[in-house]
């Protein structure tokens, strides 16, 4: 068995480093996708908890709004990073629809 047939073995050191960097970026992208999904769940749960707290128990807890806002901000930035990595664009089409062709 040669070192070229081993995973990450053989070849030019720059190629091995590039392959390792690609694997690290892919792992990071997977982690970011899970984090975005977690943030969406946090937003959903905190908003639902705020509604239940206000209408069922008749009390308010201001931190629900802060947690949802913080989750939305992080989800936006991480989602933008994922879109950029996959060469997608993010655009807001509010003015497009209002102004027409």
N, C-alpha and C positions, 0 to 999 in steps of 0.2 A: 504494500500500500504506500503510495507516495503522499507527500504533504499537499500536493495540489488537489488530491481527491478528498481531503479532509475539509469539513466546513470551516471556512475562514483561514485555511492553511494554504500555503503556496502562493505564487503570484507576487507581484510587486507590493511592497509595504503600503504604498499609497492606495492601491486597489483594496487591500484588506481594510485599511482605515476607512475608506469610502463605504465599503459594504457594512462595516460596523456602525458607521454614522447613519446609514439608511435604515438599519434595523432599529437603532435608537429612536430615530424620528418616527418610524412606524409605530413603535411602542408608545411614544409620547402622544401621537395622534389618537391611538386607541384609548389612552387614559383621558385625553381631553374630551373625546366623544362620551365616555362614561360620566365625566364630570358635568358636561352640558345636560345630559339626561338627568343626573342627580339634581342639578339646579332647577330644571323644569319641575321635578317632583317637589322640591322645596317650595317653589313658588305656588304650586297647586295646593300643597298641604297647609302652608301658612295662610293663604287666602281663605281656604275652607275653614280653618280653625278660627280665623277672625270673624267669619260670618256666623259660625256656630256660637262663638263666644258672645257676640253682640246680640243675636236674635234668640238664642236659647237661654243663655244665662243672664242676659241683660247687663253685661259688663263689657268694658273695653280694655284692651291691652295694646298699647301703642307699638310694642316691639314687633308685632306681626307685620305691620306695614314696612318697617325697616328691614326685616329679614327678606320679605318679598322683593323689595327694591334692590337690596344688595345682591340677591340671587339673579335678578333680571340684568343688572349691570354686568356681573361676571359671565352670565350666559351669553350676553351680547358680545363681549370681547372675545371669549373663547370660540363662539360660533363664527365670528369674523375671521379668526385665525384658521379655523378649519376650512372655511370657504376659500380663503386665500391659498391654502396649501393644495386644495383640489382644483384650483384655477377657476373658481366660480366668482361671480360678481354679486354684490348686494346693492340693490337700488330700491329707492322708495318711489312708488309710482303714483303718489297722490296728485302731484301737479300734472303728470302725463294724462291722467284720466280727466282732469278738470279742463285742461287747455285744448285737448283734442289734437288731431294731426297737423 
